[in-house]
Amino acid sequence: MDKQKMLSIAIGGLLALGLTGNASAADKKMDMEKCFGIAKAGMNDCSSNKSAHSCAGQATKNNDPMDFVAVPKGTCDKIAGGMLKAM
């Protein structure tokens, strides 16, 4: 086998190994929780807790305690103003 062909095979193998490592990390499902009181106006996830609106992105003011953003589990308690339950 000539050097060029061996080099091509080696590089292809390294690239394949790198891609499989990234795929397994991306496949892990992250547990999420609703964090109330931290959404920017127009940037909330899903509906309001008290039915002020029914869709994502319809929050009318920043940090409304009725609107939430989905965050990785355990993160909401670390955010100033973040609450796991609506007020």
N, C-alpha and C positions, 0 to 999 in steps of 0.2 A: 504494500500500500504506500502510495506516495505521501509526503509530508502535508501537502495541501488537503488531501482527502481526510487524513487523520485529524488535522486541525479543525476542519469543518464538523466532523463527527463529535469531537470533544466540546466545541462551542455549543453545538446543538444540544448535547446532553446537559451541559451546565444551564442553559436557558430553560430546558424542560424541568429540571429540578427546582429552579427558582419560581417558575409559574405554579407548580404544584404546592409549594409552601405557602404562597399567597392565597390560593384558592381555599385551603383548609381554614385559614384564619377568617376569611370573609364568610364562610358557611356557618359559623357559630351564630346562633340566634341570641340577641341580647335582651334580657328582661327589661321592660320599660315600666314607668309609673307616671301618673298624671301629677304635674307640679303646678299648682294654682298660684296666681298672683305674680307671675314673672313674665307673662307674654307681652310683647310689644303690640301696639295697635296694628291690627291687620295681619299679625303673625301667629295667631293662636292655632292650636291643633283641634280639630273637630268642633263640636258645638259647645255653647256656654252651659254651665252647670244648671242655671235657673231658666233655661230656654229664652234668653234674651235674643239669641239667634241660633240658627241650625247648621251652620257650616264653618269649616276651617277658614281662617283669614278674615273673619268678620268682626273681630274685637274692635271696639270703637275708641278705647283708651288704653294707655300703658298700665301695666300692673293691676289690672282689674282682678279682684279676688275670685270672681266667678269664671274666669277664663283660664285655660291651662295649656301647657306645652308638655309633650311627652319627652321625658329625659331617662337616661339609664338609671336603673334601680339603685337607690342609695345616694343619688346626686342631689335630689331636691333639698334634703336636709342641710346640704352644704352651701346652698344659694341664699343670700340675704333676701328675705321676703317670700321665699318659697314655702308653700304649704301643701301637705298631702291631701288635705280636705278643704273644700271651698268654705268660705265664711258665710 
